[in-house]
């Protein structure tokens, strides 16, 4: 099949490269000519494990191309994916300007029947409005389909190749569009039928509902963690007890420093905005959003409280202190720092007078662009802690899970650990001479 993908962000690149790997002829289009030039040289604008090899392989095969010209890519295409960004607007809703621009351009460029597939996360009703805009700009037949993405940053290639489900929202009775979607996803559904056909409104809502439910689970456990600290309980024991119940399951029950990224925060805001526009309320979702905003402050509060106890009455207890931070991306496996908890922590530490040194395996360029010389950047994890009065783990990259604590103890000026993801063993580090602070568990050590 001939495919066009409009937008070359996380979703567009993974979708384009993924479908090209199955022999389709794919052209990825973007208005950013510098990005297209980089892609043409084999340089990816994002960090995503496995994606670079996938792109390079299919460019070499001739299955995957990149262009800043939409019309040639759309002409003669069987299916056209819209995978542009839908960031939060000022009122909390989704900014659909890029979706409308893509739809208008596609309508003007159609040369025959095509299925226009919305991969972008969009509010309920967007597909219907998009169909009207395209129809106003073409005399050719077309179908609009909602096909929301369920790709985790850091594992997006695997999620595409081995999807748990493929949600497809089609107009009632549109057998032609259903046939195209079945053919398109046939290589991904050979072992089991993962295709779920429904109306477009239900498909659009499914995406938001899925992200909202996962966010609620995270916020719920973070609230349990705060309560556990006050009660003298250990949230890790609570998590294991809950996760062993098959009705609940173990996923998304880890307490931590709050969630960030490009999806959960904006999608919660958009869902709340949609509900409000229909005079409906989503109290559980609203509570999850508030709980997450509070949770992002927890690590900074722990650091400030610890040093304030050492210097009672000091206006800025972190003056003259150096704090090392491991992990800046909002999750492991990505360089994405959008709404990352690390940014909230850094801003508070700087405001309290701390000298901050940071390290992340993938997100250093993004942090330098965001914070400039306000923080020190270390080329590796151990140089980051040299001379530090405290080490804060924010993002649980694999290399941070089992570090050399003896070496860390020798490098640090003071042996203070703040484990924002509960990945270290409190008893072990306390035995090595550290003072340990976790999330939802008692502080231990001298």
N, C-alpha and C positions, 0 to 999 in steps of 0.2 A: 504494500500500500504506500501511497505517497502522503506524507504527513508534514504539517507545518506546526511549529510550536512558537507561540508569541510570548516572549519573556525568557531570559536566561539566568534567573536566580536559582535557588536550591531546587525548586520544583521543576522549572522548565528544563534545566540541564539534565536532571536525573530522568525525567520523562523522555526527553529527546534522545539521550544516549541509550536509555533502556530499550525503547522501541526500535531504535536503529540496530541494536544487537540481535534482533530477531529478523533482520533482513529487510526491514522497511526503509524506504528512502525518506530521510528526515532532514528538514531545514529548520534550524532554530533562528529566530529573528529577534532583534533587540534594537531599540532606538539609540542605545549607547554605543556609538561607533568605536570608542576606545576599547570597550569590553569585547566587541566583536573582533577587533584587530588582535587582541590578546588571545582570544579563543582560536583564531586562525593560526596563531603561532604555537598552539598547544598549551597555552598558559591558562589555568583555571582561575577565575576571580574569587573562588571560595575554597575552603578546606572541607573535603568530604571524603572519608576513606573509600577507596575503590573506584571513585568516579573518574579520576584522571586516566587510569588505565582503560576504563570503559570508553571514554571519549577518544583517546588516542587510537584504540583498536578500530573503532568504527569510522573515524576520519580516514585512517589508512585504507580501509575497505571501500571507501567511497559512499558509505551509507549515511554519513552524518556531515552536514554542512552548516556554516554559520553565515548570516547575512544581516545587513541593516536595511534591506529592501523587502518590504512585506509583500507587495503585489506579485512578484515572480514566485515567491514561496507558496502563496495561496492559490495561484492559478493552477487548475487541474488537480488540486489536492483532494484526497478522499475524506480526510479529517483534519481539522484545525484546532489545536489546543490553545486556550487562553490561560497562561500561567504567569500573570503579572501580579504585582504586589497590591494588597488591599490594606494599607496601614490605617491606624486609627485617625479619624477626623477629630476636629476640635470638640465636637459634641459627644464623642465616644463611639459614634457609629463608624462603619467602614467607609473609607474613602475609595469610591468606585471610579474615580476619574480615569485611571489607566484601563480599567475594564471597558468603559464606554468608548475610549479612544481606540482600543483594539477592535471592538465590535464594529465601529464605524468604518475603520480601515478595511476590515475583512469584508464587510458588505460591499464596499466599493470595488474590491478586487476579485470577487467571486467570478468564475468563468463557467460554472456548472454546479450540479448538486454536490454538497459537502455537508458533513456533520461538524458543527461548531461545538466544541467540548470545553466547558468551563471547569478548569482545574483549580482556579483561584478560590479561596474561601470567601464566599459572598453571602449576604443576608438573604433570607427567604424571599422569593419573588424576583430576584435578580435575573434569572434565566428568562422569565416571561418578558421583562422589560427589554432585555438584550435582543430577544427575537424581534420585537417591534422595531428597534433601532436598525437592525440589519435589514429587515424587510423594507424599510423606507429607503434603502440605498442600493437595492438590487432587484432585478427581475428574475433571477435564477432561484430555483428551489433550494431549500436548505433545511436542516433540523438543528435545534439547539438542545444540548444534553448537559446535565449536571453530572460531573464525575469527580467529586472532591478527592483531594489527596490525603493519604494517611502515612506520610513519610516522616520518620524521626530523624532529625539532624544527627549526624554521627553514625547512622545505620540506614541511610536513605536508600542506598543501592540494594541492600538486602530486602528492605521493605517493598521495593518495587518488584524485584524478581520473585519474591515469595510472599505475596500479599495474603493477609488473613481474610480479607474480603475486598471486593471491588463494588462500590456503590455507584449505580447508574440511574439517574433520573431522566426519563424520557417523556415527551408529550404522549397523552393517551392515544393508543392505537397506532403509534408511529413504528410500524414493523421494519421499515427501511433503516431507520436509525438504530433499532435494536440489532438488526443483522450486522451493521457495520461494527457496533461495539462488541458483539460476540466474536466476530472475525479478528478484531484488533487484539482482544484479550485471550484469544484461544491458546497461544503458547504458555500463558500464565495460569491456565485453568485446566490443564490436561489431567492432573491427578484428582482434582475435586472441583465441583462447580462453586466457585467463590463469587460468581456474579449475582448481585442482588438488584433486580430491576424494580423501580418504584417511580412515583411521580417526582417531578423536579423539586417541588417544595419540600417533600419529605427528605430527599437526598441532601438538599441544602441544610436542612435542620439537623440531619444526622451528624454532619461534620461538627457543627457547633456543640451539639449535645455530647458528642464523644469527648471533645476537649474539655468541656465544662465538667463532666463527670470525673475525668482524671484529675483535673485541678482541685475539685472538691475533696477527693481522696487525699491528695497531698496536704491541703490545708487542714483537713481533719486531723491527720497525724501530727502535723506541726502544733496544733492546739493541744493535742494530747501530750506532746512533749513538754510544753510549757507547764501544763498541769502536773505532769510526772515530777518535774523538778521541785515543785512546791510540796508535793506529797512524799518525796523521798523514794519514788519509784524509778525504774529504769525503762525508758520508752522502747529500748531494743528488745527487752523481754516481752513487753506489751505487743510490739510489732509481730514478733514470731508467734505469739499466741493467737493474734487475730488472723494472720496470714495462713495458719494451718487449718482454718475453717474453710471448707470448700465453697461455701456460699460467699465468702469474701475474697479469698485468694491473696497471694503475697505481693502482687505488683502494685507499684505506686503507693507503698505504705512506709517509705523511708522518711523519717524526720530529717530536716536539714535547714538550710538558710533561706528557703523560699524558692519559688520558681521564676524563671524569666524566659527570654527567648522571643522569637518572632511570632509565636502562635498563641500560647495560653493567655498572656495578658491582653493582647488586642482582641482575641476572640471572645473572652469573657466580657470585655467592654461592649463589643458589638452585639452580643447576645442580649445583654442587659438593655442596650439602647433599642433593639428590636422589640423586646418585651414592653418597654415603656411606651413605645410608639403605638402599641396596640392596647394600651391601658391594662397591661398585665404586669405582674411582679414575679421575680425569681429570687426569693429570699435566700435560698440556699446558695445560689451562685453569687449573689451580692456579698454574703457572709464570707465565702471562700476568697473573694477578691480582697476584702478588708483584712482577713486573716493573713493573706500573703504579704500585703503591704507592711503589716506589723512584723511578720517573721523576718523580712529583709533587714530589720533594725536589730535583731537579736544578737548577732555576732558582735557588732560594734558595741552594744550595751554591755556585753560580757567583758570585752577588752577594757572599756572605760571603767567599769565597776571594779575590775581587778586592780588596775593601777591607782584608782581613786582610794582604794583601801590601803594602799602602800603610802600614799601621800595625802592624808586627810586634810581637807581645807584648801588644797591647791586649786586655783581657778582652772587650770588646764593640766590634768594629771599626766597627759602624754607628752608634755613638753620635754624635749631631749631624748625621747624614746624612739627606737627604731622597731617597726613592725614589718615582718616579712609575710607576704601573702602568696600561697600556692594555689593556682587555679583562678582564672579570670573569665573564661568562657562560661556561658550560662549552664553548660553541661559538658561532659567529656565527649571527645570525638568531633568537635566543631571549633571554628574560630569566631563564632557568633557571640557578641557581647551585648546584644540588644536586651535591655531591661535586666541585665545580669545582677544577681545579688552582690557580686564583688564590687560593683560601682557604688552601691549604697554604702558598703563598708568603707571603701577608700575615701569617699567624700567626708564621712564622719570622722575617720581617723585624722585626716588632714586638718579638719576644723578644730580638732582637739589638740593640735600641735605636733602630731607624730610625723616622723620621717618614715616614708613607706617605700619598701622595695618589693617588686612583684615579679612573678615568673609564671608562664603558662606555655605548654608545649606547642600551641597553635595560634593563640590570640594576641601575641605580643604586638604585631603591627597594628591591629585594631585598637589596642589600648594606647599605644603611642599616638595614634591619630586622634584619639579621644581626649587624652589627658596631657599629652606633650611632656614637658619636663617637670610636671608637678609630682611625679613619682619616679623612683629609680627602677630601672629594668635590668634584671639579671639574665645572663645567657643560659643559665642552667639552674637546677633546683638547689644545689648545695651552696653555690656562691650567693644565692638569694638570702640565706639565713645567717651569713657571716656577720657577727657583731649584733645580731638582732636581740631585742628584749622580749620578743614574742613571735611565734609562728602561727599563722591562721590558715587552715585548710578550708578553701571555699568550694573548689571543684575537684571531684574525686577521680582524676586521671589515674590510669593504672600505675604509673611510675611513682605516684604519691602514696599508694596504699601500703607498701611495705618498704619504707625507706630505711637507711642506716641510722638508727636513732643514736647510736654511740657517736657516730661522726657528727650528727646534728648537735648533740650535747656539747661536743668540743668546740664547734664553730660559734654557737650562740653565746651572747653575753649573759643572758638569763634563760633558764630552761622552762619556758612557759609555752604550752601548746593549747590552741583553740581548734577543736576538731568540728568543723561545720557540717560534716557528713557522717559522723560516728563510724569511721572506718578503722580507727586505731583502737588497740586494746588498752583500756585505761590502766589495768593492773600491770601490764608489761612496761608501759612508759613510765609509770610511777616508780616501779622498781629500778629503772635506769636513772632516776633522779629528777624527772619532770613533774611539773604541776600541770594536770590535765583538766580541761574544760570541754565537755561535749554538749550535745543538744538533747535535752530531756533526760539527762543522767547526772548523778552527783559528781562534783569536782573531786579529784583525788590527787594525792601527792603532796610533797612539802612545798 
